[in-house]
C-alpha cells in the first residue's frame, strides 16, 4: 500500500445518519432484481438478525443509488427510519454507482442492463462503463446489440410524449385535460362502495378513497360517466370492473349513458379469502362491457368468461389490483395500436402498463398520490423500457 489513509482522509458524504423511510425514493429502472424467495429471505433475516449491510446510499434528494432492496424490506417490516449516507452526486453518477454495486448482487435483466449502459455512455461515462464491464467479464458490444436499432427498419411504435397520469380528482381532471371525442376506450376499476381494506403480510393498505358506501360510489361513478360520455368517441368501448354484490347499481348507471352488451366474468383461478367460516370462496368478478352508441366489432371473438390468475398477494401494490394480462387482453380486443385508453381510477397503474405493452396511448387519474405515485411511475418506467427493448430487438 503506497498510502496510509484513514476513513477521515476519504471523501465524506453530505449527510450520514438516519432518515424517514418515506423520504427516500427510487426511479423504477433498477436492472438488479430479487426473486420473491430472495426478498422474503432478506425480510426474515432482518426481522431476526437486525439491519443487514451498510447504510443505504442516496443522493442529497433521497434517490437511492444502492440499497433499494433493504429499503423495500424496511417498508415491509414497518420501520420508520433507515440508515443512509447521502452524497452530492448527479443522476448519471448515481446510476453508475448502482451498476457498480449491482454487479456483486442479485440477478440481472440483460435488456435493462444494456439500456442502463447505453444511458451512461451517452452521459459521458464511457471510461467507467468499459472498466465496469471488463471487471464483470461482460461483452459490452454484445449487450448493446440487444437494443441497437437497424437504420433500415424504424421502430414499429413510437411513444407519444403526452402520456399522462394526473394525480387529482378524475371528474375535475377529465373536464380540464381531455377534449371531446378524444378517447377510444375506457378500462377502469372504480371504487365499489364496500369500504374495502386489504392486508399483505405485516403491511396494511389504506382504505380506498370514495369507497365508504355503495350509494356514494355509484353517485361518483355517475358523475364520471357524464364526463366519459363527452370525451369518448362514437363506438368507443368501455370495460368497467365490479362485483356481484354491487353489479346492479353499476349496471344501472352504465345503462343510463351507454349501450351495455355483456357482463364478462373474470375467473381468477386462485380464489380470494372470502368467508373463512364456511362460505363459498370468491373466485370471480364481473366486468361490464359497453360502448358509446353502436359498438364497433372487436378485433377477435372471445368467450364472455375470461380466465386470468389474479395478482399474487405478495406482489400487488394496490388492494384490488387487477392482473396486467387481463387488461392487456381487453386492450387488444377492443382497440388498435395508437388508440387512446382512459382510466379514471388508475390505482397502481395496471391500465397504463397494459396500454404500453399493447402499443396504445393512455391517460389516467389517481386521487391517492401519496400511496400510488411511486408504484405508478415505477411500473410505467419498467413497461416503457421493456417495450422499447422488445421493439428494438425485433428490428
Secondary structure, DSSP 8 states (H G I E B T S, - for coil): ------GGGS---SEEEEEEGGG-B--S--SEE--HHHHHHHHHHHHHH---SS-EEEETT-BEEE-HHHHHHHHHHT-SEEEEEEE---HHHHHHHHHHHHTTSSEE-HHHHHHHHHHHHHTT-HHHHHHHHHHTT--HHHHHHTT---TTS--S----TT-EEE-S-HHHHHHHH--TT-EEEEEE----SS----EETTEE----TT-S-HHHHHHHHHHHHHHHHHHEEEEEEEEEEE-TTTHHHHHHHHHHHSEEEEEEEEE-SS-----TTTS----EEEEEEEESSS----SS---SEEE-----TTT-SSTT---HHHHHHHHHHH--TT-EEEESS-TTTHHHHHHHHTT-EEEEE-S-HHHHHHHHHHHHHHHHHHHHHHHHHH-
